[in-house]
Amino acid sequence: MILYGAFGKTKPNPTLPVPTHCMTIYTRLITIQSRIVPLYCLSHCRNSSKSPAITGAEAGAATVRPVQPQSPTIFPLVRDNTVKILVVDDEPINQQVLQNHLSGKDFQLTKAMNGEEAMNMIQSEVAFDLVLLDVMMPRMSGYEVCQKIRETYLPSELPVIMITAKSQLKDVVDGLTLGANDYLPKPFHKEELLARIQTQLDLHRINAITSKFVPNDFLRFLGRERITEVVLGDQTEQEVTVLFTDIRDYTSFSENMTPEENFKFVNAFHKRMGPVIQQQGGFVNQYLGDAIMAIFPCRPEDALNAAIGMQQALSTYNEKRIERGRQPIRMGVGLHTGPLIMGIIGDQNRLDAATIADTVNTASRIESLTKHFGTSILLSEDSLQQIENQADFHLRYLGEVQVKGKKEPVGIYECFDDNNQQTIALKVDTLPDFKKGLEQFLSRDFPQAVTTFSNILKVNTIDRPARFFMNKSGEYLLKGVSDDWDGVEVMTFK
């Protein structure tokens, strides 16, 4: 690519306005943000905290002012962190000019000399905050690079500023249509470049914060690219796997803590569980006090892997708690796969991202069964049937359960991959006997079922599901069962 002119050679406009489309997005972001997180809540936080927060007056006064011919201050996206910018241009001289313009700021620049190199870097583990993208490059143009970026990242997730000598109106429209956040023709003034970068970083930061309240995956389901596009009543139906988790005996824990200690305890729990969910392709739909509801849009095995990882993360956390003289905590995880409606509910002044479906209730009920059966992870037969490689997991069938609020029973399976290696080995060794004992139980051969499960407990004394069925068999042996008993466990609690 040949650069015509030179950066800064042309006399710049003394007043460099922020692009109109950026100002519109900025204003709409402030408005939408206030409908998701009410401004009176932020104002209250400011009045009760040492840290400054945005108040209603400050948010209402947010404007985008013309940039004066001086270098603006660049604020990092995260305090004390460097802003990571990927500069994509096939001309070394252009790379050097941009480096000179951006030097002295809190920027970490990464150079890519062509489109393929840029895409490899973006797909690596480096999380860039902004891409400065040339258009005229060999093999893969900037338009093509931008199009590829948008296959993975929304404009709100990874902003792209196209910097190019192609300055015709059609070129600008093409760039913005393909997903560029801004378009800067060459030659340009240094201050204009910095102003546009600051605008995009501001928007990116607002989007990053907003996405913590309404996940970007949620927006994708609704067919939206930005939070500013959502409207009351947006909805879509998807087949997903819902994961519910809950801390066991949380009430007992909370009674011995102050409100502040409770808050810190719940946050310490959530900050360890949330990343595990995200690593497996899910997103947290809601933090419900000590409980978590997460959605996995692709495969049920993603949710199951997350459940295993969460239990393992909890074991690590418990080791630290024990070292500090604190009581270890336990949690149950329940999974169910089915249709789910996701959408935006509320009123014209207050919006919320919500999920409505029987799938959510069923997943919650299955989680509550973990305490009933003495397990840590349970999944429904609907989830299991959609797992392609079931042999990758250690599973045991626990029969059918009619959960509260449902007429049809649900097949339930225990996953014990989160157990320690010794316990896993013992459960695998006794699995044939466990299946035999369950068959005896379901066929009303309670004396033999008691014997079979008793023998399992002699091998593995902490096998709680085996103890559950042994006790149930003994109870039915003494009290008998009705003529229409079919082995389905009927639950009367939530």
C-alpha positions as CSV (number, residue, x, y, z in Angstrom):
1,M,0.0,0.0,0.0
2,I,1.3,3.5,-0.9
3,L,0.6,6.2,1.6
4,Y,-0.3,9.5,-0.1
5,G,0.7,12.6,1.8
6,A,2.0,12.4,5.4
7,F,0.4,12.3,8.8
8,G,-0.1,15.8,10.0
9,K,1.2,17.5,6.8
10,T,-2.2,18.8,5.9
11,K,-3.4,21.7,8.0
12,P,-5.9,20.3,10.4
13,N,-9.3,21.6,11.3
14,P,-8.8,23.6,14.6
15,T,-11.9,21.9,16.0
16,L,-12.1,18.2,15.5
17,P,-15.6,16.9,16.4
18,V,-16.3,13.4,17.5
19,P,-18.2,11.5,14.7
20,T,-21.9,11.9,14.9
21,H,-22.6,8.2,15.0
22,C,-20.2,7.8,18.0
23,M,-22.0,10.6,19.9
24,T,-25.3,9.0,19.2
25,I,-24.1,5.6,20.5
26,Y,-22.6,7.3,23.6
27,T,-25.8,9.1,24.5
28,R,-27.9,5.9,23.9
29,L,-25.5,3.9,26.1
30,I,-25.9,6.2,29.0
31,T,-29.7,6.0,28.6
32,I,-29.8,2.2,28.3
33,Q,-27.3,1.8,31.2
34,S,-29.6,3.8,33.5
35,R,-32.5,1.5,32.6
36,I,-30.5,-1.6,33.5
37,V,-28.8,-0.2,36.6
38,P,-31.0,2.6,38.0
39,L,-29.1,5.8,38.5
40,Y,-30.6,6.2,42.0
41,C,-28.8,3.0,42.9
42,L,-25.4,4.4,41.7
43,S,-26.1,7.7,43.4
44,H,-26.8,5.9,46.7
45,C,-23.6,3.9,46.3
46,R,-21.7,7.2,45.9
47,N,-23.2,8.7,49.0
48,S,-22.3,5.6,51.1
49,S,-18.8,5.0,49.7
50,K,-15.4,6.6,49.4
51,S,-15.2,5.8,45.7
52,P,-16.8,8.2,43.3
53,A,-19.7,6.9,41.1
54,I,-21.8,8.4,38.3
55,T,-24.8,10.2,39.6
56,G,-28.0,11.0,37.8
57,A,-26.9,14.6,37.2
58,E,-23.5,13.6,36.0
59,A,-24.9,11.0,33.6
60,G,-27.5,13.4,32.3
61,A,-24.9,16.0,31.7
62,A,-22.7,13.6,29.7
63,T,-21.8,15.2,26.4
64,V,-19.3,14.8,23.7
65,R,-17.4,18.0,23.3
66,P,-15.3,19.2,20.3
67,V,-11.6,18.2,20.7
68,Q,-9.3,21.1,21.1
69,P,-5.9,20.9,19.3
70,Q,-4.1,19.3,22.2
71,S,-3.4,15.7,23.1
72,P,-6.3,14.3,25.2
73,T,-5.8,12.2,28.3
74,I,-6.2,8.5,27.7
75,F,-7.7,6.5,30.5
76,P,-7.0,2.8,30.6
77,L,-10.0,0.4,30.5
78,V,-9.0,-1.1,33.8
79,R,-7.3,0.9,36.5
80,D,-3.5,0.4,36.4
81,N,-3.8,-1.8,33.3
82,T,-2.3,-0.9,29.9
83,V,-4.6,-0.5,27.0
84,K,-3.7,-3.1,24.3
85,I,-4.0,-1.9,20.7
86,L,-3.4,-4.0,17.6
87,V,-2.0,-1.9,14.7
88,V,-2.5,-3.6,11.3
89,D,-0.7,-2.0,8.4
90,D,1.5,-3.5,5.7
91,E,3.7,-0.4,5.4
92,P,6.5,-0.1,8.1
93,I,6.6,3.7,7.8
94,N,2.8,3.9,8.6
95,Q,3.4,1.6,11.6
96,Q,6.2,3.9,12.8
97,V,4.1,7.0,12.4
98,L,1.3,5.5,14.4
99,Q,3.8,4.4,17.1
100,N,5.1,8.0,17.3
101,H,1.7,9.4,17.6
102,L,0.7,6.9,20.4
103,S,3.9,7.0,22.3
104,G,3.9,8.4,25.8
105,K,0.4,7.0,26.4
106,D,-0.7,4.0,28.5
107,F,-0.8,1.9,25.3
108,Q,0.8,-1.4,24.6
109,L,1.1,-1.6,20.8
110,T,1.2,-4.9,18.9
111,K,2.1,-4.8,15.2
112,A,0.6,-6.9,12.4
113,M,1.9,-6.5,8.9
114,N,-1.0,-8.2,7.1
115,G,-4.5,-9.5,7.6
116,E,-3.6,-13.1,8.3
117,E,-1.1,-12.1,11.0
118,A,-3.7,-9.9,12.6
119,M,-6.3,-12.6,12.7
120,N,-3.8,-15.0,14.3
121,M,-3.0,-12.5,17.0
122,I,-6.7,-11.7,17.6
123,Q,-7.5,-15.4,18.0
124,S,-4.6,-15.9,20.4
125,E,-4.9,-15.5,24.2
126,V,-4.1,-11.7,24.0
127,A,-7.3,-9.6,24.7
128,F,-7.0,-6.5,22.6
129,D,-9.0,-3.4,23.5
130,L,-8.8,-1.7,20.1
131,V,-7.8,-2.5,16.5
132,L,-6.3,0.2,14.2
133,L,-6.8,-1.3,10.8
134,D,-5.5,-0.3,7.4
135,V,-7.8,-1.1,4.4
136,M,-5.5,-1.5,1.4
137,M,-3.4,-4.6,2.1
138,P,-2.3,-7.5,-0.1
139,R,-4.1,-10.9,0.0
140,M,-6.5,-9.9,2.8
141,S,-8.0,-6.4,2.8
142,G,-8.9,-4.5,5.9
143,Y,-12.6,-4.9,4.9
144,E,-12.1,-8.7,5.0
145,V,-10.2,-8.6,8.3
146,C,-13.0,-6.6,9.8
147,Q,-15.6,-9.0,8.5
148,K,-13.7,-11.9,10.0
149,I,-13.4,-10.1,13.4
150,R,-17.2,-9.6,13.5
151,E,-17.8,-13.3,13.1
152,T,-16.5,-13.7,16.6
153,Y,-16.6,-10.3,18.3
154,L,-19.4,-7.8,18.5
155,P,-18.5,-4.1,17.8
156,S,-19.0,-3.5,21.5
157,E,-16.5,-6.2,22.4
158,L,-13.6,-5.3,20.1
159,P,-13.8,-1.8,18.5
160,V,-12.1,-1.3,15.1
161,I,-11.0,2.0,13.7
162,M,-10.2,1.9,10.0
163,I,-7.3,4.2,9.0
164,T,-6.9,4.5,5.3
165,A,-6.3,6.7,2.3
166,K,-9.6,5.5,0.8
167,S,-11.7,8.5,1.7
168,Q,-14.7,8.4,-0.7
169,L,-18.1,8.2,0.8
170,K,-18.7,4.7,-0.5
171,D,-15.5,3.6,1.2
172,V,-16.5,5.0,4.5
173,V,-20.0,3.4,4.2
174,D,-18.5,0.1,3.3
175,G,-16.2,0.1,6.2
176,L,-18.9,1.0,8.8
177,T,-21.3,-1.5,7.2
178,L,-18.8,-4.3,7.6
179,G,-18.5,-3.6,11.3
180,A,-15.9,-0.9,11.8
181,N,-16.7,1.4,14.7
182,D,-15.0,4.4,13.1
183,Y,-13.4,5.4,9.9
184,L,-10.5,7.8,9.7
185,P,-9.2,8.9,6.3
186,K,-5.5,9.8,5.8
187,P,-4.0,12.3,6.2
188,F,-5.1,13.2,9.7
189,H,-4.0,15.2,12.7
190,K,-2.5,13.4,15.7
191,E,-5.1,15.0,18.0
192,E,-7.9,13.8,15.9
193,L,-6.5,10.3,16.0
194,L,-6.2,10.4,19.8
195,A,-9.7,11.9,20.2
196,R,-11.2,9.1,18.1
197,I,-9.3,6.5,20.0
198,Q,-10.5,8.0,23.3
199,T,-14.1,8.0,22.1
200,Q,-13.9,4.3,21.2
201,L,-12.2,3.4,24.4
202,D,-14.9,5.2,26.4
203,L,-17.6,3.4,24.5
204,H,-15.8,0.1,24.9
205,R,-15.4,0.6,28.6
206,I,-19.1,1.4,29.0
207,N,-20.0,-1.6,26.9
208,A,-17.6,-3.8,29.0
209,I,-19.3,-2.7,32.2
210,T,-22.8,-3.1,30.8
211,S,-22.0,-6.6,29.5
212,K,-21.4,-7.6,33.1
213,F,-25.1,-6.9,33.7
214,V,-26.4,-8.2,30.3
215,P,-24.0,-10.7,28.8
216,N,-23.0,-10.3,25.2
217,D,-24.1,-13.8,24.6
218,F,-27.6,-12.8,25.6
219,L,-27.5,-10.0,23.1
220,R,-26.4,-12.4,20.4
221,F,-29.4,-14.6,21.1
222,L,-31.6,-11.6,20.6
223,G,-29.9,-10.8,17.3
224,R,-28.5,-7.6,18.7
225,E,-25.0,-6.3,18.4
226,R,-25.1,-3.6,21.0
227,I,-27.0,-3.0,24.2
228,T,-28.3,0.2,22.7
229,E,-30.3,-1.9,20.2
230,V,-32.4,-3.8,22.7
231,V,-36.0,-2.9,23.2
232,L,-38.7,-3.9,25.6
233,G,-40.3,-7.2,24.4
234,D,-37.2,-8.5,22.5
235,Q,-37.3,-12.3,22.8
236,T,-36.1,-15.6,21.3
237,E,-36.5,-19.3,21.9
238,Q,-33.5,-21.5,22.1
239,E,-32.6,-25.1,23.1
240,V,-30.1,-24.7,25.9
241,T,-28.7,-26.4,29.0
242,V,-29.5,-24.6,32.2
243,L,-27.1,-25.1,35.2
244,F,-28.2,-24.3,38.7
245,T,-26.0,-24.4,41.8
246,D,-26.7,-23.6,45.4
247,I,-24.6,-23.6,48.6
248,R,-25.8,-26.2,51.0
249,D,-27.0,-25.0,54.4
250,Y,-26.4,-21.4,53.5
251,T,-28.9,-20.2,56.1
252,S,-26.8,-21.8,58.9
253,F,-23.7,-20.1,57.6
254,S,-25.3,-16.7,57.2
255,E,-26.8,-16.7,60.7
256,N,-23.3,-16.6,62.2
257,M,-22.1,-13.7,60.0
258,T,-22.7,-10.0,59.8
259,P,-24.4,-8.6,56.7
260,E,-20.9,-7.4,55.5
261,E,-19.4,-10.8,56.1
262,N,-22.3,-12.4,54.3
263,F,-21.7,-10.1,51.3
264,K,-18.0,-10.9,51.2
265,F,-18.6,-14.6,51.6
266,V,-21.1,-14.8,48.7
267,N,-18.7,-12.7,46.5
268,A,-15.8,-15.0,47.3
269,F,-17.9,-17.9,46.2
270,H,-19.2,-16.4,43.0
271,K,-15.8,-15.0,41.8
272,R,-14.5,-18.6,41.9
273,M,-17.5,-20.2,40.1
274,G,-18.2,-17.6,37.4
275,P,-14.9,-17.9,35.5
276,V,-15.3,-21.7,35.3
277,I,-18.7,-21.3,33.7
278,Q,-17.3,-18.9,31.1
279,Q,-14.3,-21.1,30.3
280,Q,-16.7,-23.9,29.3
281,G,-18.8,-21.7,26.9
282,G,-21.6,-20.7,29.3
283,F,-22.6,-17.4,30.7
284,V,-24.1,-16.5,34.1
285,N,-27.7,-15.4,33.6
286,Q,-28.2,-14.6,37.3
287,Y,-26.5,-14.5,40.6
288,L,-29.3,-15.3,43.0
289,G,-27.8,-14.7,46.4
290,D,-25.8,-17.8,47.2
291,A,-27.2,-19.5,44.0
292,I,-26.1,-19.3,40.4
293,M,-28.2,-19.8,37.2
294,A,-26.0,-20.3,34.1
295,I,-26.9,-21.0,30.4
296,F,-25.0,-23.1,28.0
297,P,-26.1,-22.5,24.5
298,C,-24.1,-25.1,22.6
299,R,-23.6,-28.6,24.2
300,P,-24.8,-30.2,27.4
301,E,-21.3,-31.6,28.0
302,D,-20.1,-28.0,28.3
303,A,-22.4,-27.5,31.2
304,L,-21.4,-30.9,32.7
305,N,-17.7,-30.0,32.4
306,A,-18.4,-26.7,34.1
307,A,-20.2,-28.5,36.9
308,I,-17.2,-30.7,37.4
309,G,-14.8,-27.8,37.3
310,M,-16.9,-25.8,39.8
311,Q,-16.9,-28.7,42.3
312,Q,-13.1,-29.0,41.9
313,A,-12.7,-25.2,42.3
314,L,-14.8,-25.5,45.5
315,S,-12.5,-28.2,46.8
316,T,-9.5,-25.9,46.3
317,Y,-11.4,-23.1,48.0
318,N,-12.3,-25.3,50.9
319,E,-8.6,-26.2,51.5
320,K,-7.9,-22.5,52.0
321,R,-10.9,-22.2,54.3
322,I,-9.8,-25.1,56.4
323,E,-6.3,-23.6,56.7
324,R,-7.8,-20.4,58.0
325,G,-9.9,-22.3,60.5
326,R,-13.2,-21.9,58.6
327,Q,-15.8,-24.4,58.0
328,P,-15.7,-26.0,54.5
329,I,-18.8,-25.4,52.3
330,R,-20.7,-27.8,50.0
331,M,-22.8,-27.1,47.0
332,G,-25.1,-29.0,44.6
333,V,-25.3,-28.6,40.8
334,G,-28.2,-29.6,38.7
335,L,-28.5,-29.6,34.9
336,H,-31.4,-29.8,32.5
337,T,-31.7,-29.3,28.7
338,G,-34.7,-28.0,27.0
339,P,-36.4,-25.0,25.3
340,L,-35.9,-21.6,26.8
341,I,-37.3,-18.1,26.0
342,M,-34.8,-15.3,26.6
343,G,-35.9,-11.7,26.3
344,I,-36.1,-8.2,27.7
345,I,-38.9,-7.6,30.3
346,G,-39.8,-4.6,32.4
347,D,-41.2,-1.2,31.7
348,Q,-40.2,1.9,29.8
349,N,-37.9,3.1,32.7
350,R,-36.5,-0.2,33.9
351,L,-35.4,-3.2,31.8
352,D,-34.1,-6.6,32.8
353,A,-32.8,-9.6,30.8
354,A,-35.0,-12.5,31.8
355,T,-35.5,-16.2,31.0
356,I,-38.9,-17.8,31.1
357,A,-39.4,-21.6,30.6
358,D,-40.1,-24.8,32.4
359,T,-36.5,-25.8,31.7
360,V,-35.3,-23.3,34.3
361,N,-37.7,-24.7,37.0
362,T,-36.7,-28.3,36.2
363,A,-33.0,-27.5,36.5
364,S,-33.6,-25.8,39.8
365,R,-35.6,-28.8,41.1
366,I,-32.8,-31.2,39.9
367,E,-30.3,-29.2,41.9
368,S,-32.4,-29.5,45.0
369,L,-32.3,-33.3,44.5
370,T,-28.6,-33.4,45.1
371,K,-29.2,-33.0,48.8
372,H,-31.9,-35.6,48.7
373,F,-29.7,-38.3,47.0
374,G,-26.5,-37.1,48.7
375,T,-24.7,-36.3,45.4
376,S,-22.8,-33.2,44.2
377,I,-23.9,-33.2,40.5
378,L,-27.1,-34.4,38.9
379,L,-28.3,-34.1,35.3
380,S,-31.5,-35.0,33.6
381,E,-31.9,-37.7,31.0
382,D,-32.8,-35.0,28.5
383,S,-29.3,-33.6,29.0
384,L,-27.6,-37.0,28.9
385,Q,-29.3,-38.0,25.7
386,Q,-27.7,-35.0,23.9
387,I,-24.2,-35.7,25.1
388,E,-22.3,-37.2,22.2
389,N,-19.5,-39.0,24.1
390,Q,-21.2,-40.2,27.3
391,A,-18.2,-42.5,27.9
392,D,-16.1,-39.5,28.7
393,F,-17.9,-39.1,32.0
394,H,-18.5,-41.3,35.0
395,L,-22.3,-41.6,35.4
396,R,-24.8,-43.6,37.4
397,Y,-28.6,-43.9,36.8
398,L,-30.6,-43.0,39.9
399,G,-34.1,-43.7,38.6
400,E,-37.0,-41.4,37.7
401,V,-38.2,-38.5,39.8
402,Q,-41.4,-36.5,39.7
403,V,-40.2,-33.1,40.8
404,K,-42.7,-30.6,42.4
405,G,-44.7,-28.8,39.8
406,K,-44.2,-31.4,37.0
407,K,-46.6,-34.2,36.0
408,E,-44.1,-36.2,34.0
409,P,-41.2,-37.9,35.8
410,V,-37.6,-37.1,34.8
411,G,-34.7,-39.6,34.6
412,I,-31.9,-38.6,36.9
413,Y,-28.2,-39.4,36.6
414,E,-25.3,-38.8,39.0
415,C,-22.0,-37.6,37.7
416,F,-19.1,-38.3,40.0
417,D,-16.1,-37.1,38.1
418,D,-15.6,-34.4,40.7
419,N,-15.0,-37.0,43.4
420,N,-11.4,-37.8,44.5
421,Q,-9.6,-40.6,42.5
422,Q,-10.1,-43.2,45.2
423,T,-13.9,-42.6,45.4
424,I,-14.2,-42.6,41.6
425,A,-12.4,-45.9,41.5
426,L,-14.6,-47.4,44.1
427,K,-17.8,-46.2,42.4
428,V,-16.6,-47.6,39.1
429,D,-15.8,-51.0,40.7
430,T,-19.2,-51.2,42.3
431,L,-21.2,-49.8,39.3
432,P,-22.4,-53.3,38.2
433,D,-23.7,-54.0,41.7
434,F,-25.3,-50.6,41.9
435,K,-27.2,-51.2,38.6
436,K,-28.2,-54.6,39.9
437,G,-29.4,-53.2,43.2
438,L,-31.4,-50.4,41.5
439,E,-33.1,-53.1,39.3
440,Q,-34.0,-55.1,42.4
441,F,-35.4,-51.9,44.0
442,L,-37.5,-51.0,41.0
443,S,-38.8,-54.6,40.7
444,R,-39.9,-54.5,44.4
445,D,-37.3,-57.1,45.4
446,F,-36.5,-55.0,48.5
447,P,-34.8,-57.8,50.5
448,Q,-32.2,-58.4,47.8
449,A,-31.9,-54.6,47.2
450,V,-31.0,-54.1,50.9
451,T,-28.4,-56.8,50.6
452,T,-26.9,-55.5,47.4
453,F,-26.6,-51.9,48.6
454,S,-25.3,-53.0,51.9
455,N,-22.5,-54.9,50.1
456,I,-21.6,-51.7,48.2
457,L,-21.4,-49.8,51.4
458,K,-18.9,-52.3,52.8
459,V,-16.6,-51.4,49.9
460,N,-17.3,-47.7,49.9
461,T,-18.8,-46.4,53.2
462,I,-19.3,-42.9,51.9
463,D,-21.4,-43.9,48.9
464,R,-24.5,-41.7,49.8
465,P,-26.8,-42.8,46.9
466,A,-26.1,-46.4,47.8
467,R,-27.1,-45.6,51.4
468,F,-30.2,-43.8,50.2
469,F,-31.4,-46.8,48.2
470,M,-30.5,-49.2,51.0
471,N,-32.5,-47.1,53.5
472,K,-35.4,-46.8,51.1
473,S,-35.5,-50.5,50.4
474,G,-35.5,-51.2,54.2
475,E,-38.3,-48.7,54.6
476,Y,-40.5,-50.2,51.9
477,L,-39.7,-53.7,53.2
478,L,-41.2,-52.8,56.5
479,K,-44.0,-50.6,55.4
480,G,-44.8,-52.0,52.0
481,V,-45.7,-50.0,48.9
482,S,-49.0,-49.3,47.1
483,D,-50.2,-51.5,44.2
484,D,-49.6,-48.7,41.7
485,W,-46.0,-48.0,43.0
486,D,-43.7,-47.7,39.9
487,G,-40.5,-46.7,41.6
488,V,-40.8,-43.0,40.7
489,E,-39.6,-40.8,43.5
490,V,-42.2,-38.1,44.1
491,M,-40.8,-34.9,45.5
492,T,-43.0,-32.6,47.5
493,F,-40.4,-29.9,48.1
494,K,-38.8,-27.3,45.7
